[in-house]
Amino acid sequence: MAARSKAAGVELLPSAEPVRFIEADGTPVARRGMPAAAVLRAAYRALVLGRRFERQATALVKQGQLAVYPSAHGQEAAEVGAVLALRPTDWIFPTYRDSVALLTRGVDPVEILTLLRGEWHCGYDPYAHHAAPQCTPLATQAPHAVGLAFAAQAQGEDTVALAFVGDGATSEGDFHEALNFAAVFHLPVVFFVQNNQYAISVPVSRQTAAPSLAHKAVGYGMPGVLVDGNDAAAVLSVVGEAARRAREGEGPTLVEATTYRIDAHTNADDATRYRPDEEVTGWLGRDPVARLAAYLTNTGQLNVDVEAAVAAEAEDLAADLRTRLVAEVPPPPEELFAHVYHRPTQRLRDQAARLRAETGPDGS
């Protein structure tokens, strides 16, 4: 079995236990490859900002300012670690739950939430941030990532594409097609599965009989890696290595980050109907923000002044988000016709002209 689990000298099967650098209480695990102190401090800042963004977005839903918000509370280390492990020129392909990944990539918080307010399909410029629009249909972003990687490889670029995927998406046909194509053509893709234990109300045990989702990689001939998704340091290391392999022409990697969705699937979901409170409580003890903070504090890399400064920055972010998101700015009428076609048809131009004639130059 060991011989069959290797391709070109690379071990394909994941370890039995997730890769971990920091225990839940902040104690470091004895292993080489711990990310540099500056990188971990940047990750801590991103985690705190991401957590505050999550809380504010959830509050905005309750205030009627957002139509829906799929919370990633508890998954922040997976999203932050994956993004920070990449170069700014690498592309990310997020799902509807990966707003913290976009925030870490530098996307304006208001632009992130434009989709969830129902105003645009995508509120930010994908090319400016090398971040594709958030995908709501499960797994459709995986073939998109593969297509970009295929084009980058053909053009001789060293760009890596990372596709964020949920555990439920691994049951979709698009997931299979993406992994198969990427492996056959040896493409520079990282498939990053955030296993938060539930596809809405369906537990992972009812989605697959495999030992782990990372074990699916061997069937495609690519390495599978299992990582503790609540350990930002481990995610940084594992995704960084997968990106290095991809960039150096060694092909794709499937990474499964084990984590947990603390909040309900969305504000429309009642999670108490399918999971016990004690399960949630158990995962609260593995909180990714507290874990990294404890490690940095114990190693002298974080003190009360730095902690207070980052917390103040997070509050400023939340206040600015509240102010700008609730401001009622009437959308320009001409937006109705923007991006319908690359070259507007004559009928569309006639309709736009008619609207301008009816509303006046100021759109009133």
N, C-alpha and C positions, 0 to 999 in steps of 0.2 A: 504493500500500500504506500509505503514511504516513497518508493521509486516513482509510482504513478502520480504522486501528489506534487511532483516537481515538473517545471517546464523551463528549459534552458538554464538549469541550475538554481532556479528560484523556488523557494518553498511556497506552495499554494495554499495549504491548509492553515487556518488561523490557530492561535494558541487556545488552550482549553479555558483559560481565564483572561479577561480583558487586560490589555496593557494599561498599567497604572504607574504614575510617578509620585502621586501625593494621595495619602489615605484621606478618608472622610474627615478626620480630626486635624488634618494639616500636617501629619507626620510624613516625611519624605520616604519613599521606597528606595531601597538601595539599588540603583541602576544607573548606567551611564547614559548620557544624552539629554540631561535636564536642560531645557531652554535657558538662554542667558537671562540674567536678572532684569535687564532693561526690557526684554521681551515680555517677561512675566508681569512686570509692573504695568506695561501697556495693556496686557490682557486684563489685569485687575481693573484698570480704569474703564476699559470697554465693557466689562461685566457689570460694573456699578451703573454706568450710563444705560446699558441695555436693560437692566432690571428696572430702573426708574422709568424708562420709556415704556416698558411693558405695563407697569402699574398705571401710568398716565393714560395709555391707550385704552386700557380696560375701563378706566373711569369715564373716558370720553364716550364709550359705548353706552354706559348707563345714563349719561347726560343727553343722549340722542344725537351726538355729534358724529358718530360713526355708525354705519349700518351693521357692522359685525367686526369682531376682532378675534382671530385665532391666536391665543396666547402661547408663548414659548417659555413661560415662567418655569424654571427648572432645567431648561435646555440651553441656557445662555452660553455655557462653556463650550458646547459642541459647535455652536455657530461662530462664536468669537474666535476660538482656536483654529477652526478651519479657514476662516478668512485671513487671519494674521499669519498663517503658515504659507500663504501665497504671495506672489508678487502683485503689485497694483495692476500690471499689464495682463495678468491671468484673468480669465472670465469665470464668473460664478453664475449659476443657474438656480435661482431660489424658488421655493414653493411659497404658498400663501402664509406659512407659519415662520418664515425666515426673515422677519423684519429686523431682528437684531443683527443678522448677518449684513443686511443692507446698511444699517446704522454704523456698523463697524467699518464698512467699506467707504463711509463718508457721505452717504446719500442724505440729503436734507430730510429731517423727520416728517415735515409736513408733506413732502413729495412722496415719502414712503406710504403715508396713510391715505393718499388721494384715491388709490384703488379701493380701499376699504370704506371710503366715504361714498363711493359710487359715482365719482365725477369723471374719472378717466380709467382706461384699462391699465395704464402705467403712468405714474405721475413724474417720473424722472427720465433723464436721458441715458439710455443703456450704454451708449458709446462713450459718454463722459466718465462713467464709473466702471466700465467693463462688467456690467451686471445686467443680465437679461431680465425682462419683465417677470414678476412673480406669477407662477402658474398655479391655477386652482385645480384643473383636471389632473388626476393622479398620474405621475410618471411621464407626462408629455414633455417635461423639460429635459429628460434624460437623452432622447434622440436629438434634441436641439444642441445639447452640449457635445454630443458625438459629432454632429455635423460641423460645428465650429472647429473642433479638434481636427477633423478630417481636412478642412480647408487650411488650417494653420500648418498642418504637416505638409500638405501639397505645396504651400508657399515657402517652406523652409523656415518658418518661424518657430521660436521656442516657447510659444504660448501653451499654457495648461488650462484645460476646462474642468471645473469642478461642479458636479451636479448634486445638489441637495435632494435627498429622497427620504420620504417617510417609510416606516415599516409596512404600512398598507400598500404603498406603491410597488413594493417588491412582488406583489401578486398580480401586477398588470402586465399585459403583453408588451407594452412599450419598454418596460424595464428589461425584459428578456432580449428584445431586439437591439436595444442600445448596448447592452453588455456584450452580446454576441458579435455585433459589428465592430465594436471597439477592440475586442480581443483579436478577431480575425485580421484586422488591419493595423493592429499594434498602435493604437492611437493614444495621444497624451491626455487621458481623461482620468479623473478621480471620481468614483461614485461614492458619495458620502451619505450613508444611510443613518438617519437619526431614529433609532429604535426607542420610541417613547412608550412602548409596551401596548399601545392600543391604536387601532385604526378606527377612529371614533369609539364605538363600543365593543369592537371585536379584538380580543387579546391575541397576542402573537401566537400563542399555542393553537389557535384555531385558523391561523394563516399558513403555517408551515410545520412540517415534521422534522425539518433539518435541525441539527444541534444548535446552530445559530444562523443568522442571516448571512454572516460573513462566509459560512461554509458554501454558500451558493457559488462563490467565485471559482471553485475548482472545476465546476462543470463547464465553465467558459474558458478555462486555461489561463486565468489571471490570479494573482495573489489575493487572498482575503485576510483582512486584519481586523481583530476584535479589540476595541479600545473603550476604556471607561469614559463615557461622554460627559461626565460631571467633573472630570479632571482636565482643566484647561491645558496644563503642562503636557499631559499625555497626548491630547488631541493635537497640540502644536507639533509635537515630535512625530507622531504617526502620519499626519497629513503632510508635514514637511518632507518626510521620506518618500511618500507616495508621489508628491509633486516632483521631487528630484528624479525619481525613476522615470516618470512621464517625460520630463524635460530632456532627459538624456537618451531617449529613444527606447526605453525598456518596457513601454506599454502601459496599459491601464491597471488600476488597483481598485478593489472593492473594500471600503472601510465601513464597518458597522460600529457606531457609537451608541453604547447602551446608556440610556438616560430615562427621564420620566417627565410626562406632562402633568405638572401639579394642578393647573386649572382645568376646567372642562374643555372639550374640543373647541367650542366657541361659546359665546354668550347664549346661544340658542340650545345648548346641550345641557342635560342634567346628568352629570357624571356619577352621582350617587346611586343611580339605577343599575350600574354595572361594575362598580369597583368599591371595595370597603374602605372606610375612613382610615383604618389602621395601616392599610397599604400606602396611602398617601402620607401618613405620618412617618412611616419608615423611610420614605424617600426624602422627606424634609430634612432628615438627619444627614443626608448626603449632599446638601445644598452646595452648588458649585461656587457661588460667590463667597460664602463663608469658608469653604475649603481653601481656596487660594489665599484669601485674606489671612487665615490662620498660619499657613505656610510662610507667607511673606513676613508676617509679624514675628514668628518664631525665629526666622533667619535674619532679622534685623533689616529687612528691605522695605518695611512698611511701619510707619509710626502714626501717632494720633493726628499730627499736623497734616500729613499727606492724606490720611483717611478723610479728615474733615474737608480738605480742599477738593478732593474728588467728589465727596458727597454734595458739596456746595455747587460744583459744576453740574452735577446731575439734576439738582433742583432748578438751576437756571435753565437747563435744557427743557425740563418739564414745563416751567412757567412760559417759556417762549413758545413751546408747542401749543399750549392752551390758548395763548393770546392770538397766535396766527391762525390756528385751525378754526376757532369759533368766529373769526372775523368774516362777515358776510360780504363777499366780493362777487358781484354778478358776473357770470362767465360771458365773455364776448360772444355774440351770436354767430360770428364767423367760425367759431370752433366746431359748429355742426358739420362743416364741410372739410375740416382739416383731416388729413391722413385717411380719407376714404379710398382714394386712389393715388398712386404715385403721380399720374398725370390726370387731373380732373377731367371728366367727360364734359361735353358741351351742355348736356342736361343739368349737370351739377353746377356748372358755371352760371347757367341761366337762373337756377334756383337761388344761388348765392346773391346774384344781382337783384333779384326780386325782393329778397329779404332786406338787403341794404336800402332799397327804395322805400320799403314799408317802415323800417325802424329808424332810418336816418343814420348819419355818420357816427353818432355816439351810441348806437344800438338801442336807443330808447323808443 
